[in-house]
Amino acid sequence: MKLIRSSELRYTMAAIAVAGLITGCSGSSNNGSQTDPDTDLPELADDTARIHYHRDDQNYSDWRLHVWKDHAYGSDPAWNAPQSGWDYSYEHDGTEWVAWDIPIKPDAEEIAFILHLNGGPKNWEEDLVLRIAEHGREIYQLQNDGTIYTSRPDITAPQTGNLNLARAQWVLHDTVVWGQEIEDAEVSASDYFLYYSETGGLTLNQDGLAGHTDRFPLQAESTRWHAESTSLFPHLNGRPVLTLASDDLGRVPDLLRGQVAIARYRDGELADATSLQIPGVLDDLYAEAAQNARLGLDFSEGLDFRLWAPTARNVALLVFDASTPTSLARARR
């Protein structure tokens, strides 16, 4: 069976439809799938990156890939006119995948990308980045999953944990509350870790979390969360409380500038994992100081611009010489 490119698909489907009319036969339409992608997908060229994509609903109509940074297309495509549809459609283990080949610059380091319906919703809410030194030039994406997989994930295997959900909350600078009910015996018998990635590269597999810059042990407390004593997060009442070691508290502001998640292990095996919601810890660390802060543009003593963004890794202020659209901007960092 021939591997079909998207540019060829419409002609193939038309030919099949005509053949059906001539012969008077009926049957399922050919969707261009391929039974042996590992041998029939073209070998990846040195000047190319490849992104594979799988949807549970198997509906790839109008799904597009939007890229920027180190590609070699010549210019960044407009949002409503990204690269044409997928380059390849093929079958792997009884389910359909599609793939895009992206020409890259000789010194390419990063390909930023978004998978989305043409002019519509994204597959994942955040922009994603293929970092060649970290991920290689061939990655895999799943429906509604922001994980960058460097090898084809087993979509038939049950997944333990889910980084796409944030089922735990970092409520205070030293305290995390797991948002799901866990029996006391299970809480005390488990080991917990907070994972941090400076580059947002956390991925989840059956062994645990990978792609982390660092990880920190968490201590399970014997008492559960009681909002009555803090007036915070009443919906977490009775949920397990985890605390950071005092020696690690100085790292918290830096950790909040990256990706954070927690994992629970039982007898060395991954039992659960989830991303963290961080509004609580941000308020705990910064809210009091920000209450009286003068933000925005201030002319009282010269020209000052103040921004409250405690998790920002860098900030650039563009200053224009004039109010005309053609005036040049000077970046101040």
N, C-alpha and C positions, 0 to 999 in steps of 0.2 A: 504494500500500500504506500502510495507516494505521500511524503510530507508536504503539506500545502502551506504556502505563504498567503498572508491575508490579501495581498494584491492579486493573487491568482484565484482566490476563493469564489468571487462573484462569477467569474467565467466558468469555473468548474461546476458550480451549482446550476448555472443556466444550462450547461451542456447536459447535466444529469436530468434536469426537468424536461428538456426536449427529447432526450432518449426515452424517458418514461412515456411521453405522449406518443412517440412513434411506435413503440413496441406494445403499448397498452398495458404495461406492467405497473404495479404499485409496489411501494416498499419504503423503508426509512431513508431519509436523505443523508448524503455523505457530508459530515461536518468537517472533513479534512483532518481527522484524528490519525494518529500514527501509533502502531503497537510497539515499536522498538525505538524509542527516542534516543537511547544511549548510543546507538550506532548510526541512526539516520539523521540526527541533528548535525548540521555542519560543525566541523571543528572550530573552536573559538579562535579567531585571528588575534595576533598580538596587539592590533590597534582597535580592538573592539571589547566592549563589556556586554554582558548578557544578563537580563532580568527575566526570570520565570515567574509565572503568576498562576495561582489556583483559586478557583471559587467553588464553594460547596454547591451552589445552585447551577454551576456549569453554564452560566449565561455570560458570555463575553462580548455581546453586542454593544458597540459604542464605548467600550472601555479603552482608555488612552493612557499613554505614558508621557508625562511632562517632565523635561529635564533641563538643568542649567549647570553652571560651573564648567568643568573641564571636558565637555563633549566637543566633538569636531563637526557639528552641524553647520557652523558658520554664524548663526545667531540663535538666541533663545526663542523658541516658538511662543506665540501668543497663547493665553490660557484656553481660549475656545478653538484654537487651531494647533494642537500639539502634534507630535509625530503621528503619522498615520497609524491605523490599527496594528495590532501585533504582527510580528514577522512570521511566527510559526505557531501552528496549532497541532498538538500531538497528544497521544494517549500514554499514560504511565500507570501500571497496575489497575487498569480498568477505569480510570478517571481522566478527564480531559484537562490539559494545561495549555497555556499560551506563553510565548516568549518574545522579547524584543532584543535586537542587537543594536548597540549604541556605539557609533564611531567615537573614539576618544583621542585626545591630543597625545603626542609622544611623551610629554612630561606630566600626564594626568595624575592627579592625586585624589580628587573627589568628584563624584557625580551626584549632585542633588536631584531628587526626583519625587514625583507625586503620581500615584495611580488614581485615576478618577474617570467617572463617566464624562463623556464629551460635554463640557459646559455645566457639569453637575457635581454631585457629591464625591468626596474622596473615599478611597479604600481605608485610609487611616488619617486621623485628624491632623497629625503633625507632619511637617516636611521630613523626609528621610534622606540619608546620605550614605552612598556606597563609598567607603574609604578603601582604596585599592590596597594600601599597605596592610590594613587590618582584615578586610573581607575577601581580597582577591578581586577578580574581574567577573565572577559569575555568582549570582545570588538568587535566592528564592523568596517569594512573597506569598502569603496566604490571605484569604478574604478576611477583612476586619482585624488584621493582625499587623502590628507595627514592628514585629521582630524581623531583623535581617538575618536570614538563614544562609550559611555558607555551604551547606550541603542540603540535598533534597529532604525535607522533613517527612517523616512517616505519618501521613494523614490518617492512617487506619488505626494507629496506636492510641490508646486513651492518654490524654494529657493530664499530668499532675500539676496543678497550679495554673495560673493565668496572669501574665503580666499586663494584659490588655485591660484588666479590671483593677481597680484600686480599692481593695476590700479592707485595708488597714489605714489608720490615720495616725500621723505623727502629731500628737496633740500638744506636747510641751517639749522644751529643748532636750529633755532627757527621757521622754516617755512616748511609747508607741502603743496603740490599742488595736488589737486584731479584731476586725468588725464582725467576725463570725463566732458563733458559740462553739466552744471546745470543752469537752469534759475535763474536770479537774485532774483525773489520772493521766489523761493524754497531755495536758499542759505541762505537768511536772516531769513527764517521761520524754519530752521533746527538747531538742536543741534549736535555738533560734539565731539567725544572723541577719544583719542589715547589710545590704550590698549597695555599692556606689560605683557608678561609671562616669568618669569625667566627660566622655564623648557621647554618652547616650547609647552605648553599645551592649546593654544587657540583653541576653537571650536566655531562653529556658529550654532545658532538655530533661530527659528522664533522670539524669544524675544530679541535677541542680541548676544553679545559675552560672552562666559563663559570661565572659566579656567584661568582667568587673575590674575597676582600678584598685579597689580595696574592699574588704569586708570586715564587719565588726560584730562580736558576739553580743547578744541581747540576753538579759536575765529575766526569766519568767517570775513575776511576783506572786505571792500567795493570795493576795487580795485582788478582787476584780475592780473594774472602773466604776466609780460612784460619782455621778455628775452633781449630786446634792452637795458635795464638799467643794466643788470647783465652779459650779454653774455652767460647765462647758460640756458640750456634746452629750446631751441626755439620751440620745438614741443609742449610745454605746454602753449604757448601764449594764453591768454584769458581764462585760466582755473581758477577755484576758488582757493583762497589762504587762508590757515588756519594757525594760529600762536599759539604757546605755551605761557602760562603765564610766566612772568619773574621769578616768584618764582619757577617754575619747570625746568628751564634751567640747573640748577646744576645737575639734574638727568640724563641728556641726555647721557653722556658716559656710564653709567650703563645700560640704556635702550637698547643701541645698542648691548649689549652682550646677549640679549635675543630675543624673538619673538615680533614683533611689528605689529600692524594693526590699522586701523581707522574705525569708524562706524558713520553713519549719522542717526539721529532720527528725525521724524516729528510727533509732538503731542504725544510724548512718545512711538511711534511705530518705529521699525527698518525700515529704508528706503533703506539702502545700507551699505555694508561693504566690505573692501578689505585689503589685505596685503600691506606693504610699501616697496618700493625700497629705499635703503639707500646709494648708492655711493655718492650722492651729499652732504649729511651731514657728511660723513666720510672725504671727501675732505675739507669741510669747517672747520672741527675741527682739522684735523691732517696733511693735505697735505703739508702745509708750513714747519712745523717742520721736516717732513720726507724727504724733498728735499735734505738736506745736511747731512742726517744721514748716518753713516757708518754701513752697514748691513752685516750680514754673519760672517764669522770667521775672527778675527783680532789678529795677532801675535805681533803687534807693542808694546804693553805694557802687556806682559804676554799672556794669552790665553782668549780671550773674544769672545762671540758669540751673535750677536745682530739680533733681528727679529722684523719686522714691522707687527704687527697683533693687531690693536687697539680693535678689538671686541673679542679677545681670552679671555676665562675665566680662563684658566691655560695653562701652557706650560711646557713640559718635554724635556730635552736634554739628549740623550743617549750618554754616553762617553764610548768607548771601550778601553780596556787595550792593545789590539793588533789589527792588521788588518785581522786576521784570522776569518773565520765564527764562530769558536767555542769559541772565546773569550767572556768573560762576560761583560755585559754593566752595567754601574752605572748611574742611572737616577739623573739628577740635575734639580731642579725646580726653 
